[in-house]
Amino acid sequence: MLETAIIAFTTFFATVGPIDVAVIYAAISHNNSREMKRAMALRGCFIAFVILLFFALAGDSLLRTLGISLPALKFAGGILLLLIAIDLVFARQSGANATEAERQAAIDKEDVSVFPLATPLIAGPGSMSAVVLLMVNARDDVMAQAMVVSALVAVLLVTLALLLLANQVQRLFGETGIHAISRVFGVLLAALSVQFMFDGLAQSGLF
């Protein structure tokens, strides 16, 4: 169970990218009051949790409806997570899930809690794919699925804490520190994504 929790936490931390999200949030909310920033951070994390929980609970049923097998999901999910890991390792901003145009649009908005904070910054394609993949991978073990959800909650709580301290986080880590942390989690995510692809191929019956 501990291994499942560690893998899930590492995956969610890499795909959500709490530090990257906090830095971007500091930039797009600089015109808001402290109370407004706090309210948007709380609302954004809650909405992101609802979105990701929906994918966690309904993802398996959706895959069955679409006729997508677990090996296919593992292989496809592994590819997507690998692409995100590569962005993290090379410190490319696409790992933070929002495009430059989306960020610029957010700067012009007063309330950014739903867009782009909740989605796509927190609940983006990477985190959505990760939660579905991890939950389906543990479909026969209720405790393992509970650990995945618990890891998701833990990462979102870390994200919320960093959002509430966004300006301090930006000053504390600096550009170099943020990139260093992203690279470490990027390497771990790359290894995990390749393992997902190996497992998908092994279970596919093709070899």
C-alpha positions as CSV (number, residue, x, y, z in Angstrom):
1,M,0.0,0.0,0.0
2,L,2.8,2.4,0.8
3,E,4.3,1.8,-2.6
4,T,1.0,2.6,-4.3
5,A,0.7,5.8,-2.2
6,I,4.3,6.9,-3.1
7,I,3.8,6.2,-6.8
8,A,0.5,8.0,-6.9
9,F,1.9,11.0,-4.9
10,T,4.9,11.3,-7.2
11,T,2.8,11.0,-10.3
12,F,0.3,13.7,-9.2
13,F,3.0,16.0,-7.9
14,A,4.7,15.8,-11.3
15,T,1.6,16.2,-13.4
16,V,-0.1,18.9,-11.3
17,G,3.2,20.7,-10.6
18,P,2.2,22.6,-7.5
19,I,5.3,24.9,-7.5
20,D,4.8,25.8,-11.2
21,V,1.2,26.4,-10.6
22,A,1.9,28.7,-7.6
23,V,4.4,30.7,-9.6
24,I,2.0,31.2,-12.5
25,Y,-0.8,32.0,-10.0
26,A,1.3,34.7,-8.5
27,A,1.7,36.3,-11.9
28,I,-1.9,36.1,-13.0
29,S,-3.4,37.3,-9.7
30,H,-1.0,40.1,-8.8
31,N,-3.8,42.7,-9.3
32,N,-6.1,41.0,-6.8
33,S,-6.4,41.7,-3.1
34,R,-5.1,39.2,-0.5
35,E,-8.7,38.1,0.3
36,M,-9.5,37.6,-3.3
37,K,-6.3,35.6,-3.9
38,R,-7.2,33.4,-0.9
39,A,-10.8,32.8,-2.1
40,M,-9.7,32.0,-5.7
41,A,-7.0,29.5,-4.4
42,L,-9.6,27.7,-2.3
43,R,-12.2,27.7,-5.0
44,G,-9.8,26.6,-7.7
45,C,-8.4,23.7,-5.7
46,F,-11.9,22.5,-4.8
47,I,-13.1,22.7,-8.4
48,A,-10.0,20.8,-9.5
49,F,-10.6,18.2,-6.9
50,V,-14.2,17.7,-8.1
51,I,-13.0,17.3,-11.7
52,L,-10.3,14.8,-10.9
53,L,-12.5,12.9,-8.5
54,F,-15.0,12.5,-11.3
55,F,-12.4,11.1,-13.6
56,A,-11.2,8.8,-10.7
57,L,-14.6,7.4,-10.1
58,A,-16.1,7.4,-13.6
59,G,-12.9,6.8,-15.6
60,D,-13.2,3.0,-15.5
61,S,-16.8,3.0,-16.6
62,L,-16.0,5.4,-19.4
63,L,-13.2,3.2,-20.7
64,R,-15.5,0.1,-20.6
65,T,-18.2,2.0,-22.5
66,L,-15.7,3.1,-25.2
67,G,-14.2,-0.4,-25.4
68,I,-10.7,0.7,-24.3
69,S,-8.7,-2.1,-22.7
70,L,-6.5,-1.6,-19.6
71,P,-3.3,-2.5,-21.6
72,A,-4.2,0.2,-24.2
73,L,-4.8,2.7,-21.5
74,K,-1.5,1.9,-19.8
75,F,0.4,2.3,-23.0
76,A,-1.4,5.5,-24.1
77,G,-1.2,7.0,-20.6
78,G,2.5,6.1,-20.4
79,I,3.1,8.0,-23.7
80,L,1.3,11.1,-22.5
81,L,3.0,11.1,-19.1
82,L,6.4,10.6,-20.8
83,L,5.8,13.7,-22.9
84,I,5.0,15.7,-19.7
85,A,8.1,14.3,-18.0
86,I,10.3,15.4,-21.0
87,D,8.9,18.9,-20.6
88,L,9.7,18.9,-16.9
89,V,13.2,17.6,-17.4
90,F,14.0,20.2,-20.0
91,A,12.2,22.9,-18.0
92,R,9.7,23.7,-20.7
93,Q,6.6,25.4,-19.6
94,S,4.1,23.1,-21.3
95,G,4.4,20.9,-18.3
96,A,2.3,23.5,-16.4
97,N,-0.7,22.6,-18.7
98,A,-1.6,26.2,-19.8
99,T,-0.5,27.9,-23.0
100,E,0.9,31.4,-23.1
101,A,-2.3,32.6,-24.7
102,E,-4.4,31.1,-21.9
103,R,-2.2,32.7,-19.3
104,Q,-2.5,36.1,-21.0
105,A,-6.2,35.8,-21.0
106,A,-6.2,34.9,-17.3
107,I,-4.2,38.1,-16.5
108,D,-7.1,40.1,-18.0
109,K,-9.7,38.4,-15.8
110,E,-10.5,39.3,-12.3
111,D,-11.5,35.8,-11.1
112,V,-9.1,33.1,-12.4
113,S,-10.3,30.3,-10.0
114,V,-12.1,28.2,-12.7
115,F,-10.0,29.2,-15.7
116,P,-7.1,28.7,-15.8
117,L,-6.4,27.8,-12.2
118,A,-8.8,24.8,-11.7
119,T,-8.4,23.8,-15.3
120,P,-6.1,23.4,-17.1
121,L,-3.4,24.4,-14.5
122,I,-4.3,21.9,-11.8
123,A,-6.8,19.5,-13.4
124,G,-5.1,19.3,-16.8
125,P,-4.7,16.5,-19.4
126,G,-1.8,15.0,-17.5
127,S,-3.4,14.8,-14.1
128,M,-6.7,13.6,-15.6
129,S,-4.9,10.8,-17.5
130,A,-2.8,10.0,-14.4
131,V,-5.8,9.6,-12.0
132,V,-7.7,7.4,-14.5
133,L,-4.6,5.3,-15.2
134,L,-3.8,4.8,-11.5
135,M,-7.4,4.1,-10.5
136,V,-8.0,1.6,-13.3
137,N,-4.6,-0.1,-12.5
138,A,-5.9,-0.7,-9.0
139,R,-9.5,-1.6,-10.0
140,D,-9.5,-4.9,-8.1
141,D,-8.1,-3.4,-4.8
142,V,-10.3,-0.9,-2.9
143,M,-7.6,0.0,-0.5
144,A,-5.2,0.7,-3.3
145,Q,-7.8,3.0,-5.0
146,A,-8.3,4.7,-1.6
147,M,-4.5,5.3,-1.4
148,V,-4.6,6.9,-4.9
149,V,-7.4,9.3,-3.9
150,S,-5.6,10.1,-0.7
151,A,-2.4,10.9,-2.6
152,L,-4.5,13.1,-4.9
153,V,-5.9,15.0,-1.9
154,A,-2.4,15.3,-0.4
155,V,-1.0,16.9,-3.6
156,L,-4.0,19.2,-3.8
157,L,-3.5,20.3,-0.2
158,V,0.2,21.0,-1.0
159,T,-0.9,22.9,-4.1
160,L,-3.4,25.0,-2.0
161,A,-0.7,25.8,0.6
162,L,1.7,26.9,-2.1
163,L,-1.0,29.0,-3.8
164,L,-1.7,30.8,-0.5
165,L,2.0,31.5,-0.3
166,A,2.5,32.0,-4.1
167,N,4.6,35.2,-3.9
168,Q,6.8,33.8,-1.2
169,V,7.3,30.6,-3.1
170,Q,8.4,32.5,-6.2
171,R,10.9,34.5,-4.2
172,L,12.1,31.5,-2.1
173,F,12.9,29.0,-4.9
174,G,13.6,31.4,-7.8
175,E,13.7,30.3,-11.4
176,T,16.7,28.0,-10.9
177,G,15.2,26.2,-7.9
178,I,11.9,25.7,-9.5
179,H,13.5,24.2,-12.6
180,A,15.7,21.9,-10.4
181,I,12.7,20.5,-8.5
182,S,10.8,20.1,-11.8
183,R,13.7,18.1,-13.3
184,V,13.9,15.7,-10.3
185,F,10.2,14.9,-10.5
186,G,10.4,14.8,-14.3
187,V,13.0,12.0,-14.2
188,L,10.8,10.0,-11.7
189,L,7.7,10.5,-13.9
190,A,9.7,9.4,-17.0
191,A,10.7,6.2,-15.4
192,L,7.1,5.5,-14.2
193,S,5.6,6.3,-17.6
194,V,8.0,3.9,-19.3
195,Q,7.0,1.2,-16.8
196,F,3.3,1.9,-17.6
197,M,4.1,1.3,-21.3
198,F,6.1,-1.9,-20.5
199,D,3.1,-3.2,-18.5
200,G,0.7,-2.3,-21.2
201,L,2.7,-4.2,-23.8
202,A,3.2,-7.2,-21.5
203,Q,-0.6,-7.4,-20.8
204,S,-1.6,-6.8,-24.4
205,G,-0.9,-10.4,-25.6
206,L,1.1,-9.0,-28.6
207,F,4.3,-10.6,-27.5
